[in-house]
Amino acid sequence: MKACVDTLVHVTERIEPDAEIAARYEERYQKFRKIYPAMKELFKELK
């Protein structure tokens, strides 16, 4: 299996995450996790 992957998959570019953006995202994600239980039923109505 590894031989197949090594033959077919070729990494052409690697992009590292921006630490500042990741920190902002994490902060907002934690806020979302706090409000989600209260908003769960309303989110279903948005579909």
mmCIF file of the N, C-alpha and C atoms, coordinates in Angstrom:
data_MODEL
# 
_entry.id   MODEL 
# 
loop_
_atom_site.group_PDB 
_atom_site.id 
_atom_site.type_symbol 
_atom_site.label_atom_id 
_atom_site.label_alt_id 
_atom_site.label_comp_id 
_atom_site.label_asym_id 
_atom_site.label_entity_id 
_atom_site.label_seq_id 
_atom_site.pdbx_PDB_ins_code 
_atom_site.Cartn_x 
_atom_site.Cartn_y 
_atom_site.Cartn_z 
_atom_site.occupancy 
_atom_site.B_iso_or_equiv 
_atom_site.pdbx_formal_charge 
_atom_site.auth_seq_id 
_atom_site.auth_comp_id 
_atom_site.auth_asym_id 
_atom_site.auth_atom_id 
_atom_site.pdbx_PDB_model_num 
ATOM 1   N N  . MET A 1 1  ? 0.818   -1.197 0.000  1.00 0.00 ? 1  MET A N  1 
ATOM 2   C CA . MET A 1 1  ? 0.000   0.000  0.000  1.00 0.00 ? 1  MET A CA 1 
ATOM 3   C C  . MET A 1 1  ? 0.860   1.259  0.000  1.00 0.00 ? 1  MET A C  1 
ATOM 4   N N  . LYS A 1 2  ? 1.899   1.290  0.863  1.00 0.00 ? 2  LYS A N  1 
ATOM 5   C CA . LYS A 1 2  ? 2.773   2.456  0.916  1.00 0.00 ? 2  LYS A CA 1 
ATOM 6   C C  . LYS A 1 2  ? 3.449   2.699  -0.428 1.00 0.00 ? 2  LYS A C  1 
ATOM 7   N N  . ALA A 1 3  ? 3.810   1.636  -1.118 1.00 0.00 ? 3  ALA A N  1 
ATOM 8   C CA . ALA A 1 3  ? 4.444   1.792  -2.441 1.00 0.00 ? 3  ALA A CA 1 
ATOM 9   C C  . ALA A 1 3  ? 3.494   2.474  -3.409 1.00 0.00 ? 3  ALA A C  1 
ATOM 10  N N  . CYS A 1 4  ? 2.211   2.129  -3.341 1.00 0.00 ? 4  CYS A N  1 
ATOM 11  C CA . CYS A 1 4  ? 1.209   2.769  -4.213 1.00 0.00 ? 4  CYS A CA 1 
ATOM 12  C C  . CYS A 1 4  ? 1.102   4.255  -3.892 1.00 0.00 ? 4  CYS A C  1 
ATOM 13  N N  . VAL A 1 5  ? 1.032   4.569  -2.623 1.00 0.00 ? 5  VAL A N  1 
ATOM 14  C CA . VAL A 1 5  ? 0.933   5.972  -2.211 1.00 0.00 ? 5  VAL A CA 1 
ATOM 15  C C  . VAL A 1 5  ? 2.166   6.730  -2.668 1.00 0.00 ? 5  VAL A C  1 
ATOM 16  N N  . ASP A 1 6  ? 3.334   6.170  -2.427 1.00 0.00 ? 6  ASP A N  1 
ATOM 17  C CA . ASP A 1 6  ? 4.579   6.839  -2.814 1.00 0.00 ? 6  ASP A CA 1 
ATOM 18  C C  . ASP A 1 6  ? 4.647   7.067  -4.321 1.00 0.00 ? 6  ASP A C  1 
ATOM 19  N N  . THR A 1 7  ? 4.032   6.181  -5.091 1.00 0.00 ? 7  THR A N  1 
ATOM 20  C CA . THR A 1 7  ? 4.044   6.308  -6.545 1.00 0.00 ? 7  THR A CA 1 
ATOM 21  C C  . THR A 1 7  ? 3.035   7.350  -7.020 1.00 0.00 ? 7  THR A C  1 
ATOM 22  N N  . LEU A 1 8  ? 1.874   7.394  -6.386 1.00 0.00 ? 8  LEU A N  1 
ATOM 23  C CA . LEU A 1 8  ? 0.783   8.228  -6.885 1.00 0.00 ? 8  LEU A CA 1 
ATOM 24  C C  . LEU A 1 8  ? 0.697   9.619  -6.262 1.00 0.00 ? 8  LEU A C  1 
ATOM 25  N N  . VAL A 1 9  ? 1.169   9.777  -5.048 1.00 0.00 ? 9  VAL A N  1 
ATOM 26  C CA . VAL A 1 9  ? 1.015   11.050 -4.350 1.00 0.00 ? 9  VAL A CA 1 
ATOM 27  C C  . VAL A 1 9  ? 2.332   11.803 -4.331 1.00 0.00 ? 9  VAL A C  1 
ATOM 28  N N  . HIS A 1 10 ? 2.280   13.041 -4.805 1.00 0.00 ? 10 HIS A N  1 
ATOM 29  C CA . HIS A 1 10 ? 3.473   13.882 -4.835 1.00 0.00 ? 10 HIS A CA 1 
ATOM 30  C C  . HIS A 1 10 ? 3.131   15.239 -4.237 1.00 0.00 ? 10 HIS A C  1 
ATOM 31  N N  . VAL A 1 11 ? 3.762   15.587 -3.138 1.00 0.00 ? 11 VAL A N  1 
ATOM 32  C CA . VAL A 1 11 ? 3.545   16.884 -2.504 1.00 0.00 ? 11 VAL A CA 1 
ATOM 33  C C  . VAL A 1 11 ? 4.289   17.924 -3.320 1.00 0.00 ? 11 VAL A C  1 
ATOM 34  N N  . THR A 1 12 ? 3.549   18.914 -3.810 1.00 0.00 ? 12 THR A N  1 
ATOM 35  C CA . THR A 1 12 ? 4.171   19.967 -4.619 1.00 0.00 ? 12 THR A CA 1 
ATOM 36  C C  . THR A 1 12 ? 4.351   21.259 -3.846 1.00 0.00 ? 12 THR A C  1 
ATOM 37  N N  . GLU A 1 13 ? 3.547   21.413 -2.773 1.00 0.00 ? 13 GLU A N  1 
ATOM 38  C CA . GLU A 1 13 ? 3.639   22.637 -1.983 1.00 0.00 ? 13 GLU A CA 1 
ATOM 39  C C  . GLU A 1 13 ? 3.127   22.346 -0.579 1.00 0.00 ? 13 GLU A C  1 
ATOM 40  N N  . ARG A 1 14 ? 3.740   22.928 0.401  1.00 0.00 ? 14 ARG A N  1 
ATOM 41  C CA . ARG A 1 14 ? 3.303   22.768 1.790  1.00 0.00 ? 14 ARG A CA 1 
ATOM 42  C C  . ARG A 1 14 ? 3.022   24.162 2.344  1.00 0.00 ? 14 ARG A C  1 
ATOM 43  N N  . ILE A 1 15 ? 1.836   24.336 2.904  1.00 0.00 ? 15 ILE A N  1 
ATOM 44  C CA . ILE A 1 15 ? 1.449   25.629 3.464  1.00 0.00 ? 15 ILE A CA 1 
ATOM 45  C C  . ILE A 1 15 ? 1.273   25.461 4.969  1.00 0.00 ? 15 ILE A C  1 
ATOM 46  N N  . GLU A 1 16 ? 2.007   26.231 5.728  1.00 0.00 ? 16 GLU A N  1 
ATOM 47  C CA . GLU A 1 16 ? 1.941   26.184 7.183  1.00 0.00 ? 16 GLU A CA 1 
ATOM 48  C C  . GLU A 1 16 ? 0.889   27.174 7.667  1.00 0.00 ? 16 GLU A C  1 
ATOM 49  N N  . PRO A 1 17 ? 0.166   26.829 8.723  1.00 0.00 ? 17 PRO A N  1 
ATOM 50  C CA . PRO A 1 17 ? -0.857  27.737 9.237  1.00 0.00 ? 17 PRO A CA 1 
ATOM 51  C C  . PRO A 1 17 ? -0.260  29.015 9.816  1.00 0.00 ? 17 PRO A C  1 
ATOM 52  N N  . ASP A 1 18 ? -1.001  30.093 9.688  1.00 0.00 ? 18 ASP A N  1 
ATOM 53  C CA . ASP A 1 18 ? -0.616  31.371 10.271 1.00 0.00 ? 18 ASP A CA 1 
ATOM 54  C C  . ASP A 1 18 ? -1.017  31.328 11.745 1.00 0.00 ? 18 ASP A C  1 
ATOM 55  N N  . ALA A 1 19 ? -0.053  31.425 12.647 1.00 0.00 ? 19 ALA A N  1 
ATOM 56  C CA . ALA A 1 19 ? -0.309  31.285 14.085 1.00 0.00 ? 19 ALA A CA 1 
ATOM 57  C C  . ALA A 1 19 ? -1.292  32.331 14.603 1.00 0.00 ? 19 ALA A C  1 
ATOM 58  N N  . GLU A 1 20 ? -1.214  33.541 14.121 1.00 0.00 ? 20 GLU A N  1 
ATOM 59  C CA . GLU A 1 20 ? -2.119  34.610 14.576 1.00 0.00 ? 20 GLU A CA 1 
ATOM 60  C C  . GLU A 1 20 ? -3.565  34.314 14.163 1.00 0.00 ? 20 GLU A C  1 
ATOM 61  N N  . ILE A 1 21 ? -3.750  33.897 12.934 1.00 0.00 ? 21 ILE A N  1 
ATOM 62  C CA . ILE A 1 21 ? -5.095  33.570 12.460 1.00 0.00 ? 21 ILE A CA 1 
ATOM 63  C C  . ILE A 1 21 ? -5.631  32.349 13.193 1.00 0.00 ? 21 ILE A C  1 
ATOM 64  N N  . ALA A 1 22 ? -4.796  31.360 13.416 1.00 0.00 ? 22 ALA A N  1 
ATOM 65  C CA . ALA A 1 22 ? -5.213  30.156 14.133 1.00 0.00 ? 22 ALA A CA 1 
ATOM 66  C C  . ALA A 1 22 ? -5.641  30.494 15.556 1.00 0.00 ? 22 ALA A C  1 
ATOM 67  N N  . ALA A 1 23 ? -4.954  31.391 16.213 1.00 0.00 ? 23 ALA A N  1 
ATOM 68  C CA . ALA A 1 23 ? -5.299  31.794 17.578 1.00 0.00 ? 23 ALA A CA 1 
ATOM 69  C C  . ALA A 1 23 ? -6.643  32.511 17.602 1.00 0.00 ? 23 ALA A C  1 
ATOM 70  N N  . ARG A 1 24 ? -6.884  33.391 16.627 1.00 0.00 ? 24 ARG A N  1 
ATOM 71  C CA . ARG A 1 24 ? -8.179  34.092 16.561 1.00 0.00 ? 24 ARG A CA 1 
ATOM 72  C C  . ARG A 1 24 ? -9.302  33.104 16.307 1.00 0.00 ? 24 ARG A C  1 
ATOM 73  N N  . TYR A 1 25 ? -9.060  32.165 15.394 1.00 0.00 ? 25 TYR A N  1 
ATOM 74  C CA . TYR A 1 25 ? -10.067 31.146 15.100 1.00 0.00 ? 25 TYR A CA 1 
ATOM 75  C C  . TYR A 1 25 ? -10.378 30.335 16.361 1.00 0.00 ? 25 TYR A C  1 
ATOM 76  N N  . GLU A 1 26 ? -9.369  29.913 17.085 1.00 0.00 ? 26 GLU A N  1 
ATOM 77  C CA . GLU A 1 26 ? -9.565  29.102 18.288 1.00 0.00 ? 26 GLU A CA 1 
ATOM 78  C C  . GLU A 1 26 ? -10.380 29.854 19.332 1.00 0.00 ? 26 GLU A C  1 
ATOM 79  N N  . GLU A 1 27 ? -10.083 31.138 19.509 1.00 0.00 ? 27 GLU A N  1 
ATOM 80  C CA . GLU A 1 27 ? -10.830 31.959 20.471 1.00 0.00 ? 27 GLU A CA 1 
ATOM 81  C C  . GLU A 1 27 ? -12.317 32.004 20.095 1.00 0.00 ? 27 GLU A C  1 
ATOM 82  N N  . ARG A 1 28 ? -12.588 32.241 18.832 1.00 0.00 ? 28 ARG A N  1 
ATOM 83  C CA . ARG A 1 28 ? -13.983 32.318 18.380 1.00 0.00 ? 28 ARG A CA 1 
ATOM 84  C C  . ARG A 1 28 ? -14.659 30.954 18.420 1.00 0.00 ? 28 ARG A C  1 
ATOM 85  N N  . TYR A 1 29 ? -13.929 29.914 18.124 1.00 0.00 ? 29 TYR A N  1 
ATOM 86  C CA . TYR A 1 29 ? -14.488 28.562 18.178 1.00 0.00 ? 29 TYR A CA 1 
ATOM 87  C C  . TYR A 1 29 ? -14.911 28.213 19.605 1.00 0.00 ? 29 TYR A C  1 
ATOM 88  N N  . GLN A 1 30 ? -14.105 28.587 20.583 1.00 0.00 ? 30 GLN A N  1 
ATOM 89  C CA . GLN A 1 30 ? -14.446 28.312 21.975 1.00 0.00 ? 30 GLN A CA 1 
ATOM 90  C C  . GLN A 1 30 ? -15.701 29.080 22.393 1.00 0.00 ? 30 GLN A C  1 
ATOM 91  N N  . LYS A 1 31 ? -15.877 30.292 21.893 1.00 0.00 ? 31 LYS A N  1 
ATOM 92  C CA . LYS A 1 31 ? -17.104 31.053 22.168 1.00 0.00 ? 31 LYS A CA 1 
ATOM 93  C C  . LYS A 1 31 ? -18.302 30.354 21.537 1.00 0.00 ? 31 LYS A C  1 
ATOM 94  N N  . PHE A 1 32 ? -18.140 29.896 20.309 1.00 0.00 ? 32 PHE A N  1 
ATOM 95  C CA . PHE A 1 32 ? -19.217 29.171 19.627 1.00 0.00 ? 32 PHE A CA 1 
ATOM 96  C C  . PHE A 1 32 ? -19.606 27.931 20.419 1.00 0.00 ? 32 PHE A C  1 
ATOM 97  N N  . ARG A 1 33 ? -18.624 27.197 20.930 1.00 0.00 ? 33 ARG A N  1 
ATOM 98  C CA . ARG A 1 33 ? -18.915 25.985 21.702 1.00 0.00 ? 33 ARG A CA 1 
ATOM 99  C C  . ARG A 1 33 ? -19.731 26.293 22.951 1.00 0.00 ? 33 ARG A C  1 
ATOM 100 N N  . LYS A 1 34 ? -19.526 27.479 23.520 1.00 0.00 ? 34 LYS A N  1 
ATOM 101 C CA . LYS A 1 34 ? -20.296 27.862 24.702 1.00 0.00 ? 34 LYS A CA 1 
ATOM 102 C C  . LYS A 1 34 ? -21.746 28.184 24.354 1.00 0.00 ? 34 LYS A C  1 
ATOM 103 N N  . ILE A 1 35 ? -21.982 28.856 23.219 1.00 0.00 ? 35 ILE A N  1 
ATOM 104 C CA . ILE A 1 35 ? -23.354 29.258 22.881 1.00 0.00 ? 35 ILE A CA 1 
ATOM 105 C C  . ILE A 1 35 ? -24.125 28.177 22.133 1.00 0.00 ? 35 ILE A C  1 
ATOM 106 N N  . TYR A 1 36 ? -23.445 27.221 21.539 1.00 0.00 ? 36 TYR A N  1 
ATOM 107 C CA . TYR A 1 36 ? -24.120 26.217 20.710 1.00 0.00 ? 36 TYR A CA 1 
ATOM 108 C C  . TYR A 1 36 ? -25.249 25.476 21.430 1.00 0.00 ? 36 TYR A C  1 
ATOM 109 N N  . PRO A 1 37 ? -25.054 24.990 22.662 1.00 0.00 ? 37 PRO A N  1 
ATOM 110 C CA . PRO A 1 37 ? -26.153 24.253 23.311 1.00 0.00 ? 37 PRO A CA 1 
ATOM 111 C C  . PRO A 1 37 ? -27.451 25.072 23.388 1.00 0.00 ? 37 PRO A C  1 
ATOM 112 N N  . ALA A 1 38 ? -27.327 26.368 23.649 1.00 0.00 ? 38 ALA A N  1 
ATOM 113 C CA . ALA A 1 38 ? -28.514 27.218 23.740 1.00 0.00 ? 38 ALA A CA 1 
ATOM 114 C C  . ALA A 1 38 ? -29.127 27.486 22.372 1.00 0.00 ? 38 ALA A C  1 
ATOM 115 N N  . MET A 1 39 ? -28.326 27.460 21.329 1.00 0.00 ? 39 MET A N  1 
ATOM 116 C CA . MET A 1 39 ? -28.786 27.813 19.988 1.00 0.00 ? 39 MET A CA 1 
ATOM 117 C C  . MET A 1 39 ? -29.091 26.596 19.107 1.00 0.00 ? 39 MET A C  1 
ATOM 118 N N  . LYS A 1 40 ? -28.838 25.413 19.604 1.00 0.00 ? 40 LYS A N  1 
ATOM 119 C CA . LYS A 1 40 ? -28.930 24.194 18.793 1.00 0.00 ? 40 LYS A CA 1 
ATOM 120 C C  . LYS A 1 40 ? -30.254 24.075 18.043 1.00 0.00 ? 40 LYS A C  1 
ATOM 121 N N  . GLU A 1 41 ? -31.363 24.291 18.707 1.00 0.00 ? 41 GLU A N  1 
ATOM 122 C CA . GLU A 1 41 ? -32.667 24.173 18.061 1.00 0.00 ? 41 GLU A CA 1 
ATOM 123 C C  . GLU A 1 41 ? -32.868 25.257 17.007 1.00 0.00 ? 41 GLU A C  1 
ATOM 124 N N  . LEU A 1 42 ? -32.370 26.454 17.261 1.00 0.00 ? 42 LEU A N  1 
ATOM 125 C CA . LEU A 1 42 ? -32.492 27.521 16.272 1.00 0.00 ? 42 LEU A CA 1 
ATOM 126 C C  . LEU A 1 42 ? -31.666 27.223 15.030 1.00 0.00 ? 42 LEU A C  1 
ATOM 127 N N  . PHE A 1 43 ? -30.508 26.623 15.191 1.00 0.00 ? 43 PHE A N  1 
ATOM 128 C CA . PHE A 1 43 ? -29.669 26.284 14.043 1.00 0.00 ? 43 PHE A CA 1 
ATOM 129 C C  . PHE A 1 43 ? -30.415 25.336 13.107 1.00 0.00 ? 43 PHE A C  1 
ATOM 130 N N  . LYS A 1 44 ? -31.218 24.432 13.651 1.00 0.00 ? 44 LYS A N  1 
ATOM 131 C CA . LYS A 1 44 ? -31.988 23.504 12.819 1.00 0.00 ? 44 LYS A CA 1 
ATOM 132 C C  . LYS A 1 44 ? -32.971 24.248 11.921 1.00 0.00 ? 44 LYS A C  1 
ATOM 133 N N  . GLU A 1 45 ? -33.497 25.374 12.391 1.00 0.00 ? 45 GLU A N  1 
ATOM 134 C CA . GLU A 1 45 ? -34.439 26.168 11.615 1.00 0.00 ? 45 GLU A CA 1 
ATOM 135 C C  . GLU A 1 45 ? -33.786 26.906 10.451 1.00 0.00 ? 45 GLU A C  1 
ATOM 136 N N  . LEU A 1 46 ? -32.490 27.060 10.470 1.00 0.00 ? 46 LEU A N  1 
ATOM 137 C CA . LEU A 1 46 ? -31.786 27.805 9.431  1.00 0.00 ? 46 LEU A CA 1 
ATOM 138 C C  . LEU A 1 46 ? -31.636 27.036 8.131  1.00 0.00 ? 46 LEU A C  1 
ATOM 139 N N  . LYS A 1 47 ? -31.910 25.738 8.162  1.00 0.00 ? 47 LYS A N  1 
ATOM 140 C CA . LYS A 1 47 ? -31.732 24.907 6.955  1.00 0.00 ? 47 LYS A CA 1 
ATOM 141 C C  . LYS A 1 47 ? -32.751 25.214 5.913  1.00 0.00 ? 47 LYS A C  1 
# 
